[in-house]
Amino acid sequence: MDSQQVMAVVERIQSAITTVEEARGVPLSASCVVHRGELLEILDQARSAFPGDLAQAQEIISARETILEEARISADQLIVHAREEVSEMIEQTQIVAAARKEAQRILDEVEEEARKERDQIEAYIDSRLATLEVILNKTLDVVQRGREKLDGVEDKHILAELAD
Protein backbone atom coordinates (compact mmCIF):
# COMPACT_ATOMS: atom_id res chain seq x y z
CA MET A 1 0.00 0.00 0.00
CA ASP A 2 1.64 3.24 -1.12
CA SER A 3 1.34 6.61 0.64
CA GLN A 4 -1.33 7.94 -1.75
CA GLN A 5 -3.61 4.99 -0.99
CA VAL A 6 -3.04 5.44 2.72
CA MET A 7 -3.85 9.14 2.46
CA ALA A 8 -7.03 8.38 0.48
CA VAL A 9 -8.20 5.91 3.14
CA VAL A 10 -7.38 8.35 5.96
CA GLU A 11 -9.25 11.15 4.15
CA ARG A 12 -12.36 8.96 3.69
CA ILE A 13 -12.33 7.92 7.34
CA GLN A 14 -11.86 11.54 8.42
CA SER A 15 -14.77 12.53 6.16
CA ALA A 16 -17.00 9.89 7.82
CA ILE A 17 -16.01 11.18 11.26
CA THR A 18 -16.76 14.77 10.22
CA THR A 19 -20.15 13.73 8.85
CA VAL A 20 -21.09 12.11 12.15
CA GLU A 21 -19.77 15.09 14.16
CA GLU A 22 -21.71 17.62 12.06
CA ALA A 23 -24.91 15.60 12.00
CA ARG A 24 -28.00 17.13 13.54
CA GLY A 25 -28.51 15.89 17.11
CA VAL A 26 -31.71 14.34 18.46
CA PRO A 27 -33.02 16.45 21.36
CA LEU A 28 -32.47 14.97 24.85
CA SER A 29 -30.31 12.18 23.42
CA ALA A 30 -26.71 11.40 22.44
CA SER A 31 -27.96 10.15 19.08
CA CYS A 32 -27.77 12.05 15.81
CA VAL A 33 -29.39 11.92 12.40
CA VAL A 34 -27.00 10.95 9.61
CA HIS A 35 -27.81 10.49 5.99
CA ARG A 36 -27.29 6.77 5.59
CA GLY A 37 -26.48 6.87 1.86
CA GLU A 38 -23.78 9.55 2.23
CA LEU A 39 -22.07 7.82 5.13
CA LEU A 40 -22.19 4.39 3.43
CA GLU A 41 -20.74 5.90 0.24
CA ILE A 42 -17.83 7.45 2.17
CA LEU A 43 -17.13 4.17 4.00
CA ASP A 44 -17.41 2.16 0.78
CA GLN A 45 -14.87 4.49 -0.89
CA ALA A 46 -12.53 4.00 2.10
CA ARG A 47 -12.87 0.24 1.83
CA SER A 48 -12.21 0.21 -1.91
CA ALA A 49 -9.08 2.31 -1.35
CA PHE A 50 -7.52 -0.57 0.62
CA PRO A 51 -5.42 -2.88 -1.57
CA GLY A 52 -6.28 -6.53 -2.24
CA ASP A 53 -3.51 -7.65 0.14
CA LEU A 54 -5.58 -6.34 3.01
CA ALA A 55 -8.36 -8.80 2.21
CA GLN A 56 -5.82 -11.61 2.17
CA ALA A 57 -4.40 -10.38 5.46
CA GLN A 58 -7.90 -10.41 6.96
CA GLU A 59 -8.41 -13.96 5.70
CA ILE A 60 -5.10 -15.00 7.26
CA ILE A 61 -6.07 -13.35 10.53
CA SER A 62 -9.40 -15.16 10.39
CA ALA A 63 -7.59 -18.44 9.70
CA ARG A 64 -4.96 -17.73 12.38
CA GLU A 65 -6.73 -19.74 15.06
CA THR A 66 -7.07 -22.69 12.72
CA ILE A 67 -3.39 -22.47 11.77
CA LEU A 68 -2.35 -22.17 15.42
CA GLU A 69 -4.54 -25.13 16.41
CA GLU A 70 -3.05 -27.23 13.60
CA ALA A 71 0.44 -26.20 14.75
CA ARG A 72 -0.42 -27.16 18.36
CA ILE A 73 -1.77 -30.53 17.24
CA SER A 74 1.32 -31.13 15.11
CA ALA A 75 3.61 -30.14 17.99
CA ASP A 76 1.71 -32.41 20.38
CA GLN A 77 2.02 -35.30 17.93
CA LEU A 78 5.76 -34.66 17.59
CA ILE A 79 6.12 -34.64 21.39
CA VAL A 80 4.14 -37.86 21.75
CA HIS A 81 6.21 -39.49 18.99
CA ALA A 82 9.46 -38.31 20.59
CA ARG A 83 8.37 -39.63 23.99
CA GLU A 84 7.49 -42.99 22.43
CA GLU A 85 10.91 -43.17 20.77
CA VAL A 86 12.68 -42.25 24.02
CA SER A 87 10.60 -44.83 25.89
CA GLU A 88 11.44 -47.44 23.26
CA MET A 89 15.14 -46.57 23.45
CA ILE A 90 15.07 -46.83 27.24
CA GLU A 91 13.26 -50.16 27.02
CA GLN A 92 15.81 -51.44 24.50
CA THR A 93 18.61 -50.23 26.77
CA GLN A 94 17.04 -52.08 29.68
CA ILE A 95 16.62 -55.20 27.55
CA VAL A 96 20.25 -55.01 26.46
CA ALA A 97 21.38 -54.50 30.07
CA ALA A 98 19.28 -57.47 31.22
CA ALA A 99 20.65 -59.61 28.36
CA ARG A 100 24.22 -58.67 29.28
CA LYS A 101 23.56 -59.46 32.91
CA GLU A 102 22.03 -62.82 31.98
CA ALA A 103 24.93 -63.57 29.61
CA GLN A 104 27.44 -62.77 32.38
CA ARG A 105 25.52 -64.99 34.80
CA ILE A 106 25.59 -67.85 32.29
CA LEU A 107 29.33 -67.33 31.66
CA ASP A 108 30.02 -67.33 35.40
CA GLU A 109 27.96 -70.49 35.80
CA VAL A 110 29.76 -72.22 32.92
CA GLU A 111 33.17 -71.17 34.25
CA GLU A 112 32.29 -72.52 37.71
CA GLU A 113 31.07 -75.80 36.20
CA ALA A 114 34.24 -76.05 34.07
CA ARG A 115 36.41 -75.41 37.17
CA LYS A 116 34.55 -78.13 39.11
CA GLU A 117 34.93 -80.60 36.24
CA ARG A 118 38.62 -79.71 35.84
CA ASP A 119 39.14 -80.28 39.57
CA GLN A 120 37.34 -83.65 39.33
CA ILE A 121 39.38 -84.69 36.29
CA GLU A 122 42.64 -83.65 37.96
CA ALA A 123 41.67 -85.58 41.10
CA TYR A 124 40.85 -88.67 39.00
CA ILE A 125 44.11 -88.41 37.05
CA ASP A 126 46.08 -87.90 40.28
CA SER A 127 44.37 -90.97 41.77
CA ARG A 128 45.18 -93.08 38.69
CA LEU A 129 48.78 -91.82 38.64
CA ALA A 130 49.13 -92.62 42.36
CA THR A 131 47.85 -96.16 41.70
CA LEU A 132 50.24 -96.48 38.75
CA GLU A 133 53.07 -95.21 40.95
CA VAL A 134 52.34 -97.87 43.56
CA ILE A 135 52.20 -100.55 40.86
CA LEU A 136 55.43 -99.27 39.28
CA ASN A 137 57.17 -99.14 42.69
CA LYS A 138 56.10 -102.72 43.41
CA THR A 139 57.23 -103.76 39.93
CA LEU A 140 60.55 -101.98 40.45
CA ASP A 141 60.99 -103.77 43.79
CA VAL A 142 60.28 -107.11 42.13
CA VAL A 143 62.73 -106.31 39.33
CA GLN A 144 65.38 -105.20 41.77
CA ARG A 145 64.97 -108.35 43.90
CA GLY A 146 65.07 -110.41 40.76
CA ARG A 147 68.31 -108.75 39.70
CA GLU A 148 69.73 -109.24 43.15
CA LYS A 149 68.86 -112.91 42.96
CA LEU A 150 70.40 -113.11 39.55
CA ASP A 151 73.52 -111.47 40.86
CA GLY A 152 73.64 -114.06 43.66
CA VAL A 153 72.99 -116.97 41.23
CA GLU A 154 75.82 -115.92 38.94
CA ASP A 155 78.19 -115.73 41.92
CA LYS A 156 77.17 -119.26 42.92
CA HIS A 157 77.47 -120.36 39.32
CA ILE A 158 81.00 -118.93 39.16
CA LEU A 159 81.89 -120.60 42.47
CA ALA A 160 80.48 -123.86 41.16
CA GLU A 161 82.60 -123.60 38.06
CA LEU A 162 85.70 -122.92 40.15
CA ALA A 163 85.05 -126.03 42.16
CA ASP A 164 84.94 -128.17 39.01
Helices and strands as residue ranges (DSSP letters): H 3-22, E 24-25, E 32-33, H 36-49, H 52-163
